[in-house]
Every structure is written in structure tokens, then in C-alpha cells.
Amino acid sequence: MSLSDIPLRTLTNDPTTLADLTAGKPALIVNVASRCGLTPQYTGLVKLQEEYGPRGFTVIGMPCNQFAGQEPGTAAEIQHFCATTYGVDFPLLEKSEVNGPGRHPLYAELVRTADEQGEAGDVQWNFEKFLVDGEGRVVARFRPRTAPDDPAITSAIEQLL
């Protein structure tokens, strides 16, 4: 099965796929959390969506509570927090695990991709980012502390658009 065809659910529990969410355009998939020191990265993710969204790009967030319980809320609480605190209007998926035996199938595929140091494997923390091209291929992996406006991310997005 292609990465684009893996069954997903939105935060509002609607069935979807990466192909449905991206319409064959690039996307940045990020595991997100509302109570993390990196949560202010939502601001940068929203800016990426605003800047590149009109050209077909989208950010996709997957809430995850695996890292120090930093995403404990319900789907409604997460949606409310993201919308009212950061103005998030990009797609959010259902809260899922990104590591371990309960890892979502999407992340089972994503973590096979190495970062710029050549390391693949488990997600290190909240806000790890995977850039996917319009064909559903992972083209880059950025670790959590890489800010959404980092030139490495914006340059990689530009190359795909």
C-alpha cells in the first residue's frame, strides 16, 4: 500500500487518506502536542500554511500523547486549543501513537526515512517533521527542534512546488 493510501481519520473522526488531504501536492506531516515546550511551533506551521497553502502545499498535524503526556485532551479540546490559540486551519488527524507497538501505520512508514545525519527510526519528540512530495514519497525529515521557518524546511518546500 502506498503512503498516500494509508487509511487515516481526521480529528473529527472522518475517514480520509493522505491523497485526499493533499490532492497530489506536497505536505509537511508533524506530530503535535498542546502542552509542550515546542508548542509555539504551531505559529510557524500556520505561517507555512498561509505562505504555501495557496500553491497547493499543506501542513498536516497528528496529535500525539506519547511524550510526557503533553497532548492529554480530547479531540474537541485539541481542536479548540489549536484554533483559538494559534489559528490552526490546516488538517489535524486523530490523536495517535507515533512510536512503539501501537504506532499508527502512517508513522510506521514515515520513520523509515533518515534525517540529515542519516538516522532513521523512532520519532524523538513532539514536532518532528516529515516532508512528503505530491506522489506520497518522504523526501526529508526534520527533528523536533528544527523550527518550521528554518531555511532547510522552506527551501525543501520551495523545491517541491
Secondary structure by P-SEA (a helix, b strand, c coil): ccccccccccccccccccccccccbbbbbbbcccccccccaaaaaaaaaaaccccbbbbbbbbbccccccccccaaaaaaaaaaacccccccccccccccccccaaaaaaacccccccccccccccbbbbbbccccccccccccccccccaaaaaaaaaac
